[in-house]
Amino acid sequence: MTELSESWLASRRGVDPLQIEGLRRAGELIAVRPANGSEWRYPSWQFASGGETKPGVARFLAAARDAGFRGPELARLLDRRVGLVDSTTVLDLLRSGREDAAVASVRALG
């Protein structure tokens, strides 16, 4: 999975890196910090070509926040299987552009 640095993303959006950090802290962007790293990394699947958050991802993150999923709980939610038969995860839905199904799955849990 391709991950973007905070500085690259801020440059792409034409904003200060502190704004990107603020979006992460507010739960409006998904970021991971590698165990041996000091900088947050932002998975590229959540962004459109101009660096803006995809509308469906923004809706999913809002639904997750409303249901109380933050930080480690959000990571577990992304890894959660959505069906009993196959191994499709919430993250798979988001990556494939099926944001409505991802939003429905988080609302079903909340």
The first five atom37 places (N, CA, C, CB, O) and aatype in JSON, in Angstrom:
{
  "aatype": [12, 16, 6, 10, 15, 6, 15, 17, 10, 0, 15, 1, 1, 7, 19, 3, 14, 10, 5, 9, 6, 7, 10, 1, 1, 0, 7, 6, 10, 9, 0, 19, 1, 14, 0, 2, 7, 15, 6, 17, 1, 18, 14, 15, 17, 5, 13, 0, 15, 7, 7, 6, 16, 11, 14, 7, 19, 0, 1, 13, 10, 0, 0, 0, 1, 3, 0, 7, 13, 1, 7, 14, 6, 10, 0, 1, 10, 10, 3, 1, 1, 19, 7, 10, 19, 3, 15, 16, 16, 19, 10, 3, 10, 10, 1, 15, 7, 1, 6, 3, 0, 0, 19, 0, 15, 19, 1, 0, 10, 7],
  "atom_mask": [
    [1, 1, 1, 1, 1],
    [1, 1, 1, 1, 1],
    [1, 1, 1, 1, 1],
    [1, 1, 1, 1, 1],
    [1, 1, 1, 1, 1],
    [1, 1, 1, 1, 1],
    [1, 1, 1, 1, 1],
    [1, 1, 1, 1, 1],
    [1, 1, 1, 1, 1],
    [1, 1, 1, 1, 1],
    [1, 1, 1, 1, 1],
    [1, 1, 1, 1, 1],
    [1, 1, 1, 1, 1],
    [1, 1, 1, 0, 1],
    [1, 1, 1, 1, 1],
    [1, 1, 1, 1, 1],
    [1, 1, 1, 1, 1],
    [1, 1, 1, 1, 1],
    [1, 1, 1, 1, 1],
    [1, 1, 1, 1, 1],
    [1, 1, 1, 1, 1],
    [1, 1, 1, 0, 1],
    [1, 1, 1, 1, 1],
    [1, 1, 1, 1, 1],
    [1, 1, 1, 1, 1],
    [1, 1, 1, 1, 1],
    [1, 1, 1, 0, 1],
    [1, 1, 1, 1, 1],
    [1, 1, 1, 1, 1],
    [1, 1, 1, 1, 1],
    [1, 1, 1, 1, 1],
    [1, 1, 1, 1, 1],
    [1, 1, 1, 1, 1],
    [1, 1, 1, 1, 1],
    [1, 1, 1, 1, 1],
    [1, 1, 1, 1, 1],
    [1, 1, 1, 0, 1],
    [1, 1, 1, 1, 1],
    [1, 1, 1, 1, 1],
    [1, 1, 1, 1, 1],
    [1, 1, 1, 1, 1],
    [1, 1, 1, 1, 1],
    [1, 1, 1, 1, 1],
    [1, 1, 1, 1, 1],
    [1, 1, 1, 1, 1],
    [1, 1, 1, 1, 1],
    [1, 1, 1, 1, 1],
    [1, 1, 1, 1, 1],
    [1, 1, 1, 1, 1],
    [1, 1, 1, 0, 1],
    [1, 1, 1, 0, 1],
    [1, 1, 1, 1, 1],
    [1, 1, 1, 1, 1],
    [1, 1, 1, 1, 1],
    [1, 1, 1, 1, 1],
    [1, 1, 1, 0, 1],
    [1, 1, 1, 1, 1],
    [1, 1, 1, 1, 1],
    [1, 1, 1, 1, 1],
    [1, 1, 1, 1, 1],
    [1, 1, 1, 1, 1],
    [1, 1, 1, 1, 1],
    [1, 1, 1, 1, 1],
    [1, 1, 1, 1, 1],
    [1, 1, 1, 1, 1],
    [1, 1, 1, 1, 1],
    [1, 1, 1, 1, 1],
    [1, 1, 1, 0, 1],
    [1, 1, 1, 1, 1],
    [1, 1, 1, 1, 1],
    [1, 1, 1, 0, 1],
    [1, 1, 1, 1, 1],
    [1, 1, 1, 1, 1],
    [1, 1, 1, 1, 1],
    [1, 1, 1, 1, 1],
    [1, 1, 1, 1, 1],
    [1, 1, 1, 1, 1],
    [1, 1, 1, 1, 1],
    [1, 1, 1, 1, 1],
    [1, 1, 1, 1, 1],
    [1, 1, 1, 1, 1],
    [1, 1, 1, 1, 1],
    [1, 1, 1, 0, 1],
    [1, 1, 1, 1, 1],
    [1, 1, 1, 1, 1],
    [1, 1, 1, 1, 1],
    [1, 1, 1, 1, 1],
    [1, 1, 1, 1, 1],
    [1, 1, 1, 1, 1],
    [1, 1, 1, 1, 1],
    [1, 1, 1, 1, 1],
    [1, 1, 1, 1, 1],
    [1, 1, 1, 1, 1],
    [1, 1, 1, 1, 1],
    [1, 1, 1, 1, 1],
    [1, 1, 1, 1, 1],
    [1, 1, 1, 0, 1],
    [1, 1, 1, 1, 1],
    [1, 1, 1, 1, 1],
    [1, 1, 1, 1, 1],
    [1, 1, 1, 1, 1],
    [1, 1, 1, 1, 1],
    [1, 1, 1, 1, 1],
    [1, 1, 1, 1, 1],
    [1, 1, 1, 1, 1],
    [1, 1, 1, 1, 1],
    [1, 1, 1, 1, 1],
    [1, 1, 1, 1, 1],
    [1, 1, 1, 1, 1],
    [1, 1, 1, 0, 1]
  ],
  "atom_positions": [
    [[0.84, -1.17, 0.0], [0.0, 0.0, 0.0], [0.9, 1.24, 0.0], [-0.96, -0.01, 1.22], [1.84, 1.34, 0.79]],
    [[0.59, 2.16, -0.89], [1.34, 3.4, -0.96], [0.88, 4.35, 0.14], [1.17, 4.07, -2.34], [-0.31, 4.54, 0.36]],
    [[1.85, 4.92, 0.83], [1.55, 5.87, 1.89], [2.23, 7.19, 1.57], [2.0, 5.33, 3.28], [3.35, 7.21, 1.05]],
    [[1.57, 8.28, 1.89], [2.08, 9.62, 1.61], [2.55, 10.29, 2.9], [0.99, 10.48, 0.92], [1.95, 10.1, 3.96]],
    [[3.6, 11.06, 2.78], [4.08, 11.79, 3.96], [3.2, 13.02, 4.19], [5.57, 12.21, 3.79], [2.54, 13.51, 3.28]],
    [[3.21, 13.49, 5.42], [2.44, 14.67, 5.76], [2.92, 15.88, 4.96], [2.55, 14.95, 7.25], [2.11, 16.67, 4.48]],
    [[4.23, 16.01, 4.81], [4.77, 17.15, 4.07], [4.39, 17.09, 2.59], [6.29, 17.2, 4.22], [4.08, 18.12, 1.99]],
    [[4.41, 15.89, 1.99], [4.03, 15.77, 0.58], [2.55, 16.11, 0.4], [4.32, 14.34, 0.06], [2.18, 16.83, -0.52]],
    [[1.73, 15.58, 1.29], [0.3, 15.81, 1.2], [-0.03, 17.3, 1.39], [-0.44, 14.97, 2.24], [-0.87, 17.84, 0.67]],
    [[0.62, 17.95, 2.34], [0.41, 19.38, 2.56], [0.81, 20.18, 1.32], [1.21, 19.86, 3.78], [0.12, 21.11, 0.92]],
    [[1.93, 19.81, 0.72], [2.39, 20.49, -0.49], [1.39, 20.29, -1.62], [3.77, 19.98, -0.9], [1.06, 21.24, -2.34]],
    [[0.9, 19.08, -1.79], [-0.05, 18.76, -2.85], [-1.35, 19.55, -2.69], [-0.36, 17.27, -2.87], [-1.94, 20.0, -3.67]],
    [[-1.78, 19.71, -1.43], [-3.01, 20.44, -1.15], [-2.79, 21.95, -1.07], [-3.62, 19.95, 0.15], [-3.74, 22.72, -1.11]],
    [[-1.53, 22.36, -0.97], [-1.22, 23.78, -0.86], [-1.57, 24.36, 0.5], [0.0, 0.0, 0.0], [-2.02, 25.5, 0.61]],
    [[-1.36, 23.55, 1.55], [-1.66, 23.98, 2.91], [-0.46, 23.75, 3.82], [-2.91, 23.24, 3.46], [0.5, 23.08, 3.43]],
    [[-0.52, 24.29, 5.0], [0.51, 24.08, 6.01], [0.4, 22.65, 6.54], [0.39, 25.12, 7.16], [-0.71, 22.15, 6.73]],
    [[1.53, 21.98, 6.79], [1.47, 20.62, 7.35], [0.66, 20.53, 8.65], [2.86, 20.11, 7.6], [0.1, 19.48, 8.95]],
    [[0.59, 21.61, 9.42], [-0.19, 21.6, 10.65], [-1.68, 21.4, 10.36], [0.02, 22.9, 11.43], [-2.41, 20.84, 11.18]],
    [[-2.14, 21.86, 9.19], [-3.54, 21.63, 8.83], [-3.79, 20.14, 8.58], [-3.91, 22.45, 7.58], [-4.84, 19.62, 8.93]],
    [[-2.82, 19.47, 7.96], [-2.96, 18.04, 7.73], [-3.0, 17.31, 9.07], [-1.8, 17.5, 6.85], [-3.81, 16.41, 9.27]],
    [[-2.11, 17.71, 9.98], [-2.11, 17.09, 11.31], [-3.43, 17.33, 12.02], [-0.95, 17.64, 12.15], [-3.94, 16.44, 12.7]],
    [[-3.98, 18.53, 11.87], [-5.27, 18.83, 12.48], [-6.39, 17.95, 11.94], [0.0, 0.0, 0.0], [-7.25, 17.51, 12.7]],
    [[-6.37, 17.7, 10.64], [-7.36, 16.81, 10.04], [-7.21, 15.39, 10.57], [-7.23, 16.81, 8.51], [-8.2, 14.7, 10.82]],
    [[-5.95, 14.95, 10.75], [-5.71, 13.61, 11.3], [-6.24, 13.54, 12.73], [-4.2, 13.27, 11.27], [-6.93, 12.59, 13.09]],
    [[-5.9, 14.53, 13.53], [-6.33, 14.53, 14.93], [-7.84, 14.59, 15.08], [-5.71, 15.69, 15.67], [-8.41, 14.03, 16.02]],
    [[-8.5, 15.27, 14.13], [-9.96, 15.38, 14.16], [-10.64, 14.13, 13.63], [-10.4, 16.59, 13.35], [-11.87, 14.02, 13.67]],
    [[-9.86, 13.17, 13.13], [-10.43, 11.94, 12.61], [-10.94, 12.08, 11.19], [0.0, 0.0, 0.0], [-11.77, 11.29, 10.74]],
    [[-10.46, 13.09, 10.47], [-10.91, 13.33, 9.11], [-9.95, 12.74, 8.07], [-11.07, 14.81, 8.87], [-10.26, 12.75, 6.88]],
    [[-8.82, 12.25, 8.51], [-7.87, 11.54, 7.65], [-7.36, 10.31, 8.41], [-6.67, 12.48, 7.23], [-7.23, 10.33, 9.63]],
    [[-7.1, 9.28, 7.67], [-6.52, 8.07, 8.25], [-5.01, 8.15, 8.1], [-7.09, 6.78, 7.57], [-4.5, 8.43, 7.02]],
    [[-4.31, 7.9, 9.18], [-2.85, 7.92, 9.16], [-2.32, 6.8, 10.03], [-2.31, 9.29, 9.64], [-2.96, 6.37, 10.99]],
    [[-1.15, 6.33, 9.68], [-0.46, 5.31, 10.46], [0.94, 5.8, 10.76], [-0.42, 3.94, 9.72], [1.53, 6.56, 9.98]],
    [[1.46, 5.37, 11.87], [2.84, 5.7, 12.21], [3.6, 4.39, 12.32], [2.93, 6.53, 13.55], [3.34, 3.6, 13.23]],
    [[4.54, 4.16, 11.41], [5.32, 2.92, 11.48], [6.01, 2.79, 12.84], [6.36, 2.88, 10.35], [6.39, 3.79, 13.45]],
    [[6.18, 1.56, 13.29], [6.77, 1.31, 14.6], [8.14, 1.98, 14.76], [6.91, -0.18, 14.83], [8.47, 2.44, 15.85]],
    [[8.91, 2.03, 13.7], [10.25, 2.62, 13.8], [10.32, 4.03, 13.21], [11.27, 1.72, 13.1], [11.41, 4.56, 12.99]],
    [[9.17, 4.63, 12.95], [9.15, 5.96, 12.32], [8.63, 7.03, 13.25], [0.0, 0.0, 0.0], [7.99, 6.74, 14.26]],
    [[8.91, 8.26, 12.89], [8.43, 9.37, 13.7], [7.38, 10.2, 12.97], [9.59, 10.25, 14.1], [6.73, 11.05, 13.58]],
    [[7.21, 9.97, 11.67], [6.27, 10.77, 10.89], [5.03, 9.95, 10.54], [6.95, 11.3, 9.61], [5.13, 8.78, 10.16]],
    [[3.87, 10.58, 10.66], [2.63, 9.94, 10.25], [2.65, 9.74, 8.74], [1.4, 10.78, 10.69], [3.16, 10.57, 8.0]],
    [[2.07, 8.63, 8.3], [1.96, 8.3, 6.88], [0.47, 8.14, 6.56], [2.77, 6.99, 6.52], [-0.29, 7.57, 7.35]],
    [[0.08, 8.64, 5.41], [-1.33, 8.67, 5.01], [-1.54, 7.74, 3.82], [-1.77, 10.11, 4.65], [-1.02, 7.99, 2.74]],
    [[-2.31, 6.65, 4.0], [-2.56, 5.72, 2.9], [-3.17, 6.46, 1.7], [-3.49, 4.58, 3.36], [-4.13, 7.22, 1.85]],
    [[-2.62, 6.22, 0.53], [-3.01, 6.98, -0.66], [-4.42, 6.66, -1.16], [-2.04, 6.72, -1.76], [-5.0, 7.48, -1.86]],
    [[-4.98, 5.51, -0.82], [-6.3, 5.14, -1.33], [-7.39, 6.1, -0.9], [-6.65, 3.75, -0.87], [-8.46, 6.14, -1.51]],
    [[-7.15, 6.9, 0.16], [-8.19, 7.8, 0.65], [-8.23, 9.14, -0.08], [-7.99, 8.04, 2.12], [-9.08, 9.98, 0.21]],
    [[-7.3, 9.33, -1.04], [-7.2, 10.62, -1.72], [-7.48, 10.54, -3.21], [-5.84, 11.2, -1.5], [-7.16, 9.55, -3.87]],
    [[-8.09, 11.61, -3.73], [-8.25, 11.77, -5.18], [-6.93, 12.3, -5.74], [-9.45, 12.73, -5.52], [-6.0, 12.57, -4.98]],
    [[-6.84, 12.45, -7.03], [-5.57, 12.83, -7.67], [-5.04, 14.19, -7.23], [-5.75, 12.84, -9.17], [-3.83, 14.4, -7.25]],
    [[-5.9, 15.11, -6.82], [-5.44, 16.42, -6.37], [-5.03, 16.47, -4.91], [0.0, 0.0, 0.0], [-4.63, 17.52, -4.41]],
    [[-5.13, 15.33, -4.23], [-4.76, 15.27, -2.81], [-5.93, 15.46, -1.87], [0.0, 0.0, 0.0], [-5.78, 15.3, -0.66]],
    [[-7.1, 15.8, -2.4], [-8.26, 15.98, -1.54], [-8.81, 14.61, -1.13], [-9.36, 16.82, -2.25], [-8.67, 13.62, -1.85]],
    [[-9.43, 14.58, 0.05], [-10.02, 13.34, 0.53], [-11.21, 12.99, -0.36], [-10.46, 13.46, 2.02], [-12.05, 13.84, -0.66]],
    [[-11.28, 11.73, -0.78], [-12.41, 11.28, -1.59], [-13.7, 11.47, -0.79], [-12.24, 9.79, -2.02], [-13.73, 11.17, 0.4]],
    [[-14.75, 11.97, -1.43], [-16.01, 12.23, -0.71], [-16.55, 11.02, 0.04], [-17.05, 12.72, -1.69], [-17.03, 11.15, 1.17]],
    [[-16.48, 9.85, -0.55], [-16.98, 8.65, 0.11], [-16.17, 8.29, 1.34], [0.0, 0.0, 0.0], [-16.72, 7.79, 2.33]],
    [[-14.87, 8.53, 1.29], [-14.02, 8.26, 2.44], [-14.35, 9.25, 3.56], [-12.51, 8.36, 2.05], [-14.4, 8.87, 4.73]],
    [[-14.59, 10.5, 3.2], [-14.97, 11.51, 4.19], [-16.28, 11.11, 4.88], [-15.1, 12.9, 3.53], [-16.42, 11.27, 6.09]],
    [[-17.24, 10.6, 4.09], [-18.51, 10.14, 4.67], [-18.29, 8.95, 5.6], [-19.51, 9.76, 3.56], [-18.9, 8.87, 6.67]],
    [[-17.43, 8.03, 5.18], [-17.13, 6.87, 6.02], [-16.49, 7.31, 7.34], [-16.19, 5.9, 5.27], [-16.88, 6.85, 8.41]],
    [[-15.51, 8.2, 7.27], [-14.83, 8.66, 8.48], [-15.79, 9.41, 9.41], [-13.64, 9.56, 8.13], [-15.69, 9.27, 10.63]],
    [[-16.71, 10.19, 8.85], [-17.71, 10.87, 9.67], [-18.61, 9.85, 10.38], [-18.56, 11.83, 8.81], [-18.91, 10.0, 11.56]],
    [[-19.02, 8.82, 9.65], [-19.85, 7.77, 10.25], [-19.08, 7.03, 11.34], [-20.33, 6.77, 9.17], [-19.64, 6.7, 12.38]],
    [[-17.8, 6.78, 11.1], [-16.96, 6.09, 12.1], [-16.81, 6.95, 13.36], [-15.57, 5.76, 11.51], [-16.91, 6.44, 14.47]],
    [[-16.57, 8.26, 13.17], [-16.47, 9.16, 14.33], [-17.79, 9.17, 15.11], [-16.11, 10.59, 13.87], [-17.79, 9.1, 16.33]],
    [[-18.91, 9.26, 14.38], [-20.22, 9.28, 15.03], [-20.47, 8.01, 15.84], [-21.32, 9.47, 14.0], [-21.15, 8.04, 16.86]],
    [[-19.93, 6.89, 15.37], [-20.11, 5.61, 16.06], [-19.05, 5.39, 17.14], [-20.06, 4.46, 15.05], [-19.07, 4.36, 17.83]],
    [[-18.13, 6.35, 17.31], [-17.14, 6.26, 18.37], [-15.85, 5.54, 18.0], [0.0, 0.0, 0.0], [-15.05, 5.21, 18.88]],
    [[-15.63, 5.29, 16.71], [-14.4, 4.63, 16.28], [-13.31, 5.68, 16.04], [-14.65, 3.79, 14.99], [-13.45, 6.56, 15.19]],
    [[-12.23, 5.57, 16.8], [-11.08, 6.47, 16.66], [-9.81, 5.67, 16.92], [-11.18, 7.7, 17.65], [-9.84, 4.63, 17.57]],
    [[-8.7, 6.16, 16.39], [-7.4, 5.54, 16.64], [-7.38, 4.06, 16.41], [0.0, 0.0, 0.0], [-7.72, 3.59, 15.32]],
    [[-6.97, 3.29, 17.44], [-6.86, 1.84, 17.28], [-8.2, 1.17, 16.91], [-6.33, 1.23, 18.55], [-8.22, 0.18, 16.19]],
    [[-9.31, 1.72, 17.43], [-10.62, 1.15, 17.1], [-10.92, 1.31, 15.61], [-11.72, 1.81, 17.94], [-11.51, 0.42, 14.99]],
    [[-10.51, 2.44, 15.03], [-10.71, 2.66, 13.6], [-9.88, 1.68, 12.79], [-10.36, 4.11, 13.22], [-10.35, 1.16, 11.78]],
    [[-8.66, 1.43, 13.22], [-7.81, 0.46, 12.52], [-8.44, -0.93, 12.55], [-6.4, 0.41, 13.15], [-8.42, -1.65, 11.55]],
    [[-8.99, -1.31, 13.69], [-9.66, -2.62, 13.79], [-10.92, -2.65, 12.92], [-10.03, -2.93, 15.26], [-11.23, -3.68, 12.31]],
    [[-11.62, -1.53, 12.85], [-12.81, -1.46, 12.0], [-12.44, -1.66, 10.53], [-13.54, -0.11, 12.19], [-13.14, -2.37, 9.81]],
    [[-11.36, -1.05, 10.09], [-10.93, -1.19, 8.69], [-10.58, -2.64, 8.36], [-9.72, -0.29, 8.42], [-10.78, -3.08, 7.23]],
    [[-10.06, -3.37, 9.33], [-9.68, -4.77, 9.12], [-10.85, -5.75, 9.31], [-8.56, -5.14, 10.07], [-10.7, -6.95, 9.06]],
    [[-11.98, -5.24, 9.73], [-13.14, -6.1, 10.01], [-13.73, -6.67, 8.72], [-14.22, -5.31, 10.79], [-13.9, -5.95, 7.73]],
    [[-14.04, -7.96, 8.75], [-14.7, -8.6, 7.6], [-16.15, -8.14, 7.54], [-14.63, -10.15, 7.69], [-16.79, -7.94, 8.57]],
    [[-16.67, -7.97, 6.33], [-18.04, -7.49, 6.17], [-19.03, -8.6, 5.87], [-18.09, -6.47, 5.09], [-20.24, -8.37, 5.88]],
    [[-18.54, -9.77, 5.6], [-19.44, -10.89, 5.31], [-19.02, -12.13, 6.06], [0.0, 0.0, 0.0], [-17.93, -12.19, 6.63]],
    [[-19.88, -13.1, 6.05], [-19.57, -14.35, 6.73], [-18.85, -15.33, 5.82], [-20.82, -14.98, 7.27], [-18.14, -16.21, 6.29]],
    [[-19.03, -15.18, 4.51], [-18.51, -16.17, 3.58], [-17.15, -15.78, 3.0], [-19.49, -16.37, 2.46], [-16.24, -16.61, 2.97]],
    [[-17.02, -14.54, 2.55], [-15.75, -14.15, 1.94], [-14.89, -13.36, 2.93], [-15.98, -13.33, 0.67], [-15.3, -13.13, 4.07]],
    [[-13.73, -12.97, 2.5], [-12.8, -12.28, 3.39], [-12.72, -10.78, 3.1], [-11.42, -12.89, 3.27], [-11.74, -10.14, 3.48]],
    [[-13.73, -10.22, 2.44], [-13.74, -8.79, 2.15], [-13.8, -8.0, 3.45], [-14.93, -8.43, 1.24], [-14.6, -8.29, 4.34]],
    [[-12.93, -6.99, 3.55], [-12.89, -6.13, 4.74], [-13.49, -4.76, 4.41], [-11.44, -5.99, 5.27], [-13.73, -4.44, 3.25]],
    [[-13.71, -3.99, 5.45], [-14.18, -2.61, 5.26], [-13.15, -1.85, 4.42], [-14.41, -1.9, 6.63], [-13.53, -1.06, 3.55]],
    [[-11.88, -2.07, 4.68], [-10.83, -1.41, 3.9], [-10.92, -1.81, 2.43], [-9.44, -1.75, 4.46], [-10.73, -0.96, 1.55]],
    [[-11.19, -3.07, 2.15], [-11.36, -3.52, 0.76], [-12.49, -2.75, 0.08], [-11.65, -5.03, 0.72], [-12.37, -2.35, -1.08]],
    [[-13.58, -2.55, 0.8], [-14.71, -1.78, 0.25], [-14.28, -0.36, -0.11], [-15.88, -1.75, 1.25], [-14.59, 0.14, -1.18]],
    [[-13.55, 0.28, 0.81], [-13.11, 1.65, 0.56], [-12.14, 1.72, -0.62], [-12.45, 2.23, 1.81], [-12.25, 2.61, -1.47]],
    [[-11.2, 0.81, -0.66], [-10.21, 0.8, -1.75], [-10.87, 0.6, -3.11], [-9.17, -0.28, -1.52], [-10.41, 1.14, -4.11]],
    [[-11.93, -0.18, -3.15], [-12.58, -0.5, -4.42], [-13.67, 0.5, -4.79], [-13.17, -1.89, -4.37], [-14.38, 0.31, -5.79]],
    [[-13.81, 1.56, -4.01], [-14.79, 2.59, -4.33], [-16.21, 2.28, -3.87], [0.0, 0.0, 0.0], [-17.16, 2.93, -4.3]],
    [[-16.34, 1.3, -3.01], [-17.68, 0.92, -2.51], [-17.93, 1.56, -1.14], [-17.82, -0.63, -2.41], [-18.21, 0.89, -0.15]],
    [[-17.81, 2.9, -1.12], [-17.92, 3.64, 0.13], [-19.29, 3.5, 0.78], [-17.62, 5.1, -0.11], [-19.39, 3.46, 2.01]],
    [[-20.36, 3.42, -0.05], [-21.71, 3.27, 0.53], [-21.8, 2.01, 1.39], [-22.77, 3.23, -0.58], [-22.4, 2.02, 2.47]],
    [[-21.21, 0.93, 0.9], [-21.23, -0.33, 1.65], [-20.38, -0.21, 2.93], [-20.7, -1.49, 0.77], [-20.74, -0.76, 3.97]],
    [[-19.26, 0.53, 2.85], [-18.42, 0.74, 4.03], [-19.15, 1.57, 5.07], [-17.11, 1.43, 3.64], [-19.09, 1.27, 6.26]],
    [[-19.84, 2.62, 4.62], [-20.61, 3.46, 5.54], [-21.74, 2.63, 6.18], [-21.19, 4.68, 4.79], [-21.98, 2.74, 7.38]],
    [[-22.41, 1.82, 5.38], [-23.48, 0.97, 5.92], [-22.94, 0.02, 6.97], [-24.17, 0.18, 4.79], [-23.6, -0.23, 7.99]],
    [[-21.76, -0.53, 6.73], [-21.2, -1.49, 7.71], [-20.86, -0.83, 9.02], [-19.96, -2.17, 7.14], [-21.06, -1.42, 10.08]],
    [[-20.33, 0.39, 8.98], [-20.01, 1.08, 10.24], [-21.28, 1.51, 10.95], [-19.1, 2.3, 9.98], [-21.34, 1.48, 12.18]],
    [[-22.29, 1.91, 10.22], [-23.56, 2.29, 10.85], [-24.25, 1.09, 11.48], [-24.49, 2.95, 9.82], [-24.93, 1.24, 12.5]],
    [[-24.08, -0.08, 10.91], [-24.66, -1.3, 11.46], [-24.03, -1.63, 12.81], [-24.48, -2.46, 10.49], [-24.67, -2.24, 13.66]],
    [[-22.77, -1.24, 13.0], [-22.07, -1.52, 14.25], [-22.37, -0.48, 15.33], [-20.57, -1.58, 14.0], [-22.32, -0.78, 16.52]],
    [[-22.68, 0.75, 14.9], [-22.87, 1.87, 15.81], [-24.19, 1.95, 16.42], [0.0, 0.0, 0.0], [-24.45, 2.85, 17.2]]
  ]
}
